[in-house]
Amino acid sequence: MASKASATGEQSEVTGERAGVSAAEHEAAAAVVAAGQAARAAAGQLRQMPAEGLDETLRAIAARLGEREAEVAAANSRDVQAAKAEGLASAFVDRLTLGPARIAAMADQLRALAGVGAEQARVRVRGLHDGLELQEWRRPVGVIGANFEARPNVVVDIASQLIKSRNAGVLRTGSSAIGSAAVLIDDVVGPAMASTGLDPAAIQLLRSPGRQTAFALVREPALIPLVILRGSGDSTRALAREAALHGVRTLAHADGGAVIYLDSSADQKLALQLIESSLDRLGVCNRLNLLLVNGDIWEVMVPLVTELAERLGVAVSLPPHQHRLGLEWALEAGSEATITVAPAAGATEAAGIANTETSGLAAAVVAEDATAAGQFLDTYAGTGVFWNASPRLLDGFKLLSLPETGINIDAVPGPRGPVTFRDLYLRQYAVVPRRPAV
């Protein structure tokens, strides 16, 4: 998730009307086609390598992160300093920054992913007549595109998921992170792939800034049939619309903003702990955005919440609100450190507010009353729902112990929630002669 254009400069790269085809658009289209063709040509090795070899590649990337930490840190420092010089928002700079702890966490996640067993490539469904049987086969998509915010760790997250799922990829990040991304691809991911017998060309990075490249990425259905989209809501929706016009499927992570509802039966200490833990990072999509408080405890809890927020450096927006209830503060330049607090008559009403006023990313209920909690859990229709737990848990690694490519909140069948390597495949039905049991 990325901030608005005034905060990051990214949204302007991917929104706006097309006014004819410019030289820049021709150049961007050519770059995307060249990257897609190179990735497709190298994809064969990914399909053929044993699962153990793919896991060896992931461990090699983790090792290279440690070996090249100084180079990664230096490139990232240049990106961060440039972002600060432009006056970009603190939440944006936080997402852009790769400190030692984050680099170490990236390596840990790669090793954890390498330790996860591969999905079974062929599964028997049932026996058919005439000695035949139906099998379900998993096949890689081929080349998957990804457009994501200026967040360098996502480069490795997505590259690792593509490798694990045997897909090649064409990646594009926000302009502010291109320097960091280039070092991660050129000095870490690529050499690690080569060291284990994979063609580094399978993971391509687009290095031209500007919205033209983002739009070009979603206009090549024959070459890049699926594109993962992450970023601010408006920019991601613009790209998703463009992709649909060109027959490109997308997995979009456009909007965020988590909800917590404090029921009248909420444990006060636990409620404050969960609120605080949900505000540990203000620039991420699953942070607390809207706090709903049961009317019976409003007078008690609101002063405590306000005091806690003040200690954390977070502003509280109380009724009457001059903005829509579900406004995602992480996207508001200069106001990221804000939460909305509003009353709710009960668990069912609170879940209804979360359903209608927010993106449907994640919501939590804090309640000792199991009936009230059940009402909230049954009514909320979003991607992740939590009882006496932080909505920050809606994260691939925290929830599934797997890195994610993003969090899909579409209200349609398909991969929903954190999207991992297990979701990046095509289902194929195969009818074959039944083999006798051994």
C-alpha positions in Angstrom: 0.0 0.0 0.0 1.3 3.4 -0.9 0.5 7.0 0.2 -1.3 9.6 -1.9 0.5 11.5 -4.7 1.1 14.5 -2.5 2.9 12.2 0.0 4.7 9.8 -2.3 4.7 11.0 -5.9 3.6 7.4 -6.9 -0.1 7.9 -7.6 0.6 10.5 -10.3 2.7 7.8 -12.1 -0.3 5.6 -12.8 -3.4 7.8 -12.9 -4.6 10.2 -15.6 -6.1 10.0 -19.0 -4.3 8.8 -22.1 -3.9 11.6 -24.6 -2.5 9.7 -27.6 0.5 7.5 -27.6 3.7 9.4 -26.8 7.3 8.5 -27.3 7.6 7.7 -23.6 4.7 5.2 -23.9 6.3 3.6 -26.9 9.5 3.3 -24.9 7.7 1.9 -21.9 5.8 -0.7 -24.0 9.0 -1.8 -25.7 10.7 -2.2 -22.3 7.8 -4.3 -20.9 7.8 -6.5 -24.0 11.5 -7.1 -23.9 11.4 -8.0 -20.2 8.4 -10.3 -20.7 10.1 -12.1 -23.6 13.3 -12.5 -21.6 11.4 -13.8 -18.6 9.4 -16.2 -20.7 12.5 -17.6 -22.4 14.1 -18.3 -19.0 11.0 -19.8 -17.4 11.7 -23.3 -18.6 14.4 -23.9 -16.1 12.0 -23.0 -13.3 9.5 -25.5 -14.5 12.1 -28.3 -14.8 14.1 -27.8 -11.6 13.3 -30.2 -8.7 11.6 -28.6 -5.7 14.8 -29.1 -3.7 16.7 -27.0 -6.2 14.1 -24.2 -5.9 14.5 -24.2 -2.1 18.3 -24.2 -2.5 17.8 -21.0 -4.6 15.8 -19.4 -1.8 18.5 -20.2 0.7 21.1 -18.9 -1.6 19.2 -15.6 -1.9 19.1 -15.4 1.9 22.8 -16.0 2.1 23.5 -13.3 -0.5 21.4 -10.8 1.5 23.9 -11.2 4.3 26.9 -11.1 2.1 25.7 -8.0 0.2 24.1 -6.2 3.1 26.5 -3.3 2.8 25.7 -2.7 -0.9 22.0 -3.1 -0.2 22.2 -0.7 2.7 24.2 1.9 0.7 21.7 1.9 -2.2 18.8 2.1 0.2 20.4 5.0 2.1 20.6 6.9 -1.2 16.9 6.3 -1.9 15.9 7.3 1.6 17.9 10.5 1.5 16.4 11.4 -1.8 12.9 10.8 -0.5 13.6 12.9 2.6 14.9 15.7 0.4 11.7 15.6 -1.6 9.8 16.1 1.6 7.9 12.8 1.3 5.8 11.6 4.2 7.3 9.9 7.2 5.1 6.8 6.6 6.4 6.5 3.1 10.0 6.9 4.2 9.4 4.2 6.8 8.3 1.7 4.2 11.2 2.6 1.9 13.8 2.1 4.6 15.8 -1.1 4.9 17.6 -1.3 8.2 19.7 -4.3 9.5 16.6 -5.7 11.3 14.5 -5.7 8.1 17.2 -7.2 6.0 17.7 -9.9 8.6 13.9 -10.5 8.6 13.9 -10.8 4.8 16.6 -13.5 5.0 14.7 -15.3 7.8 11.5 -15.3 5.7 13.4 -16.7 2.7 14.8 -19.6 4.8 11.3 -20.2 6.2 9.8 -20.4 2.7 12.5 -22.8 1.7 11.5 -25.1 4.5 7.8 -25.2 3.3 7.0 -28.3 1.4 6.2 -27.9 -2.3 2.5 -28.3 -3.3 1.7 -31.7 -4.9 1.8 -31.2 -8.7 -0.7 -34.0 -9.5 -3.6 -35.1 -7.3 -6.0 -37.9 -8.1 -9.6 -36.7 -8.0 -11.6 -39.9 -8.7 -11.8 -43.0 -10.8 -13.8 -42.9 -14.1 -15.2 -45.6 -16.3 -13.2 -47.7 -18.8 -10.1 -47.8 -16.5 -9.6 -44.1 -16.5 -9.1 -41.6 -13.7 -9.4 -37.9 -13.2 -6.4 -36.0 -11.9 -5.9 -32.3 -11.1 -2.6 -30.9 -12.2 -1.0 -27.7 -11.0 0.8 -25.7 -13.7 2.6 -22.4 -13.4 1.1 -19.4 -15.0 4.3 -18.7 -16.9 5.2 -15.0 -16.5 3.5 -12.9 -13.8 3.9 -9.2 -13.5 3.9 -7.2 -10.3 3.5 -3.5 -9.7 4.1 -2.4 -6.1 4.8 0.5 -3.9 8.3 1.9 -3.1 9.0 -0.8 -0.6 12.2 -2.7 -1.4 11.6 -5.8 0.8 8.6 -6.5 -1.5 11.1 -7.1 -4.4 12.4 -10.2 -2.5 9.0 -11.2 -1.2 7.5 -11.4 -4.7 10.6 -12.8 -6.4 10.8 -15.6 -3.8 7.1 -16.5 -4.3 7.5 -16.6 -8.1 10.5 -18.8 -7.9 8.8 -21.2 -5.4 5.8 -21.4 -7.7 7.9 -21.9 -10.8 6.8 -18.7 -12.4 9.0 -16.1 -14.1 8.2 -12.4 -13.4 8.4 -8.8 -14.5 8.6 -6.5 -11.5 8.0 -2.7 -11.2 8.3 -0.7 -8.0 7.8 2.9 -7.1 10.4 5.3 -8.5 11.8 6.1 -5.1 12.9 2.5 -4.6 14.4 1.7 -8.0 17.9 2.1 -6.7 17.4 -0.3 -3.8 15.4 -2.7 -6.1 18.2 -2.8 -8.7 20.8 -3.8 -6.2 18.5 -6.5 -4.7 18.0 -8.0 -8.2 21.5 -7.5 -9.6 23.6 -8.3 -6.5 21.3 -10.7 -4.6 18.5 -12.4 -6.4 20.1 -12.8 -9.8 23.5 -14.2 -8.7 21.8 -16.5 -6.2 19.7 -17.9 -9.0 22.7 -18.4 -11.3 24.6 -20.1 -8.5 21.9 -22.8 -8.4 21.5 -23.3 -12.1 18.6 -21.0 -12.8 18.7 -18.3 -15.4 18.6 -14.9 -13.6 16.6 -13.5 -16.6 13.5 -15.2 -15.2 13.1 -12.3 -12.7 13.1 -9.0 -14.6 13.0 -5.5 -13.0 11.6 -2.6 -14.9 13.9 0.4 -14.2 12.2 3.3 -16.0 10.2 5.6 -13.7 6.8 7.0 -14.6 3.3 5.9 -15.1 3.8 4.8 -18.7 5.7 1.7 -17.5 3.0 0.8 -15.0 0.3 1.0 -17.7 2.4 -0.9 -20.2 2.8 -3.8 -17.7 -1.0 -4.4 -17.8 -1.4 -4.4 -21.5 0.3 -7.6 -22.6 -2.2 -10.5 -22.0 -0.4 -13.0 -24.3 3.0 -12.3 -22.6 2.1 -11.4 -19.0 -1.5 -12.7 -18.4 -1.5 -12.0 -14.7 -0.3 -8.9 -12.8 -0.1 -8.4 -9.1 -1.1 -4.9 -8.2 -0.2 -3.2 -4.9 -0.3 0.5 -4.1 -2.6 3.4 -3.2 -6.3 2.7 -3.9 -6.8 5.2 -6.8 -3.6 4.2 -8.6 -4.2 0.4 -8.2 -7.8 0.8 -9.4 -6.7 2.7 -12.4 -4.3 0.0 -13.4 -6.9 -2.7 -12.7 -9.3 -1.0 -15.1 -6.7 -0.7 -17.7 -5.8 -4.4 -17.3 -9.4 -5.4 -17.7 -9.6 -3.4 -21.0 -6.7 -5.4 -22.3 -7.7 -8.9 -21.0 -5.1 -9.0 -18.3 -6.1 -10.6 -15.0 -5.0 -8.9 -11.8 -4.6 -9.7 -8.1 -5.1 -6.3 -6.6 -4.3 -5.0 -3.2 -5.7 -1.5 -3.5 -7.2 -0.5 -0.1 -6.6 -1.2 3.6 -7.4 0.2 7.0 -8.3 -2.2 9.8 -11.2 -2.0 12.2 -11.4 -2.8 15.9 -14.7 -3.0 17.8 -14.7 -2.7 21.6 -17.7 -4.6 22.9 -19.3 -3.6 26.2 -17.8 -6.8 27.6 -14.3 -6.0 26.4 -11.4 -6.5 28.8 -10.1 -3.0 29.3 -6.4 -3.9 29.5 -6.6 -6.2 26.5 -8.4 -3.6 24.5 -5.7 -1.0 25.1 -2.9 -3.6 24.4 -4.5 -4.5 21.0 -5.0 -0.9 20.0 -1.4 -0.1 20.8 -0.1 -3.2 18.9 -2.2 -2.3 15.9 -0.5 1.1 15.7 3.1 -0.1 15.7 3.5 0.9 12.1 1.2 3.6 10.6 2.1 3.2 6.9 0.9 -0.4 6.5 -2.5 -1.4 5.3 -3.5 -3.6 8.3 -2.9 -0.9 11.0 -5.8 0.3 13.1 -7.8 2.8 11.1 -11.3 2.9 12.6 -12.0 2.1 16.3 -15.7 1.4 17.1 -16.7 1.6 20.7 -19.9 0.2 22.2 -22.0 3.1 23.5 -22.2 1.5 27.0 -18.5 2.0 27.5 -18.0 5.1 25.4 -17.5 7.5 28.4 -15.0 5.1 30.0 -13.0 4.0 27.0 -12.7 7.1 24.9 -10.6 9.1 27.4 -8.3 6.0 27.9 -8.0 5.6 24.1 -7.2 9.3 23.7 -4.6 9.2 26.4 -3.0 6.2 24.8 -3.1 7.8 21.3 -1.5 10.9 22.7 1.4 8.9 24.2 1.9 7.2 20.8 1.8 10.5 18.9 -1.5 9.6 17.2 -4.4 12.0 16.7 -7.9 10.9 17.4 -10.8 12.0 15.1 -14.0 12.0 17.2 -17.6 12.7 16.3 -18.9 14.7 14.5 -16.6 13.6 11.7 -15.8 15.9 8.9 -14.7 12.9 6.7 -16.2 9.6 5.7 -16.0 7.1 8.5 -13.7 4.7 6.7 -11.2 7.2 5.4 -7.8 5.4 5.3 -5.5 7.6 7.2 -2.3 5.8 6.0 -3.1 7.4 2.6 -3.5 11.0 3.9 -0.3 12.9 3.5 0.5 14.6 6.8 -2.3 13.0 8.7 -1.1 9.4 8.7 -0.8 9.4 12.5 -4.6 9.5 13.0 -7.4 7.1 13.9 -11.1 7.5 13.7 -13.2 6.7 16.8 -16.9 6.2 16.5 -19.7 4.7 18.5 -21.6 1.5 17.8 -24.7 0.2 19.4 -23.7 -3.5 19.4 -21.6 -6.1 17.7 -23.9 -6.6 14.7 -24.0 -2.8 14.0 -20.3 -2.6 14.4 -19.7 -5.4 11.9 -22.2 -3.7 9.5 -20.3 -0.4 9.7 -17.0 -2.2 9.0 -18.7 -3.9 6.0 -20.1 -0.8 4.5 -17.7 2.0 5.4 -14.3 0.3 5.0 -12.3 -1.7 2.4 -13.1 -5.1 4.0 -9.5 -5.8 4.7 -9.6 -6.8 8.4 -11.7 -6.3 11.5 -11.3 -7.4 15.1 -13.8 -7.7 18.0 -12.6 -7.3 21.6 -15.2 -9.1 23.8 -15.4 -11.5 26.7 -19.0 -12.2 25.8 -18.9 -15.1 23.3 -22.4 -14.3 22.0 -21.4 -10.7 21.1 -18.2 -11.9 19.6 -20.1 -14.5 17.5 -22.4 -11.9 16.2 -19.5 -9.8 15.0 -17.7 -12.8 13.5 -20.8 -14.0 11.7 -21.7 -10.5 10.3 -18.3 -9.2 9.2 -17.7 -10.2 5.5 -14.2 -8.9 5.1 -11.0 -10.8 4.3 -9.8 -11.4 7.9 -11.7 -11.4 11.2 -10.2 -11.6 14.6 -11.5 -12.2 18.2 -9.4 -10.7 20.9 -6.5 -10.5 18.5 -4.8 -7.7 16.5 -5.9 -7.2 12.9 -2.1 -6.7 12.2 -2.0 -10.5 12.1 -3.6 -10.3 8.6 -0.2 -10.7 7.0 1.3 -13.6 5.0 4.2 -14.3 7.3 2.3 -13.6 10.6 -0.7 -15.6 9.6 0.6 -18.4 7.4 4.4 -18.3 8.1 4.8 -17.5 4.4 5.9 -14.3 2.6 3.1 -12.8 0.5 2.7 -11.0 -2.8 0.0 -8.9 -1.3 -3.5 -9.2 0.3 -6.3 -9.7 -2.0 -9.7 -8.4 -0.7 -11.9 -9.2 -3.7 -15.3 -10.4 -2.8 -15.3 -13.1 -5.5 -14.0 -16.7 -5.6 -10.3 -17.0 -5.9 -7.3 -16.4 -3.7 -8.5 -14.1 -0.9 -6.4 -12.7 1.9 -2.6 -13.0 1.9 -1.6 -14.4 -1.6 1.3 -16.8 -1.5 3.1 -19.2 -3.9 0.3 -21.7 -3.3 -2.1 -19.3 -5.2 0.1 -18.7 -8.2 -0.8 -21.6 -10.4 -3.3 -22.8 -13.0 -5.5 -25.8 -12.4 -5.6 -28.3 -15.2 -7.8 -31.4 -15.4 -6.2 -34.5 -16.9 -7.9 -37.8 -17.6 -5.4 -40.7 -17.8 -5.4 -44.5 -17.6 -5.8 -45.7 -14.0 -2.7 -47.3 -12.6 -3.1 -50.3 -10.4 -2.4 -49.8 -6.8 1.2 -50.9 -5.9 
